[in-house]
């Protein structure tokens, strides 16, 4: 599992570094995946590690924003722990949608609260959320895409391994 964890961090960081559509990145998917398949600590450390590695190259912005973004990915790990309790296609999709939604809500609240772009009024907060809707669509798309890839590849590999093990057991009889 340690190799898988390292692979996920490298994958997450790499996908943030290559040219891509804004907000289409695998970080939330990695947090969800780690929450479902790996130990609890990994649900929080893997997405943060991928962010730290890639932010080292991309650059860090204000600490308040990094805390909001990193904290949001930690919340995605908590959502993964919830999905773990009753993992099926519906809870995985619901978890992905919940992760995307909380990321949108948390990070755009932080943009409003800590930034200078919007007045510190309810109308300013609504402008922050309204202006971020196009990015939210990309977040939803990216999270669903990468959740599908990570969970799909893992489940397929697991099914093939179980089939191989069953065939091996039959041959041994």
Buried (B, 14 or more C-beta within 10 A) or exposed (E): EEEBBEEBBEBBBEBBBEEEEEBBBBBBBBBBBBBBBBEBEBBBBBBBBBBBBBBEEEEEEEEEBBEBBBBBBBBBBBBBBBBBEEBEEEBBBBBBBBBBBBBBBBBBBBBBBBBEEBEEEEEBBEBBBEEBEEBBEBBBBBBBBBBBBBBEEBBEEEEEEEEEEEEEEEEEE
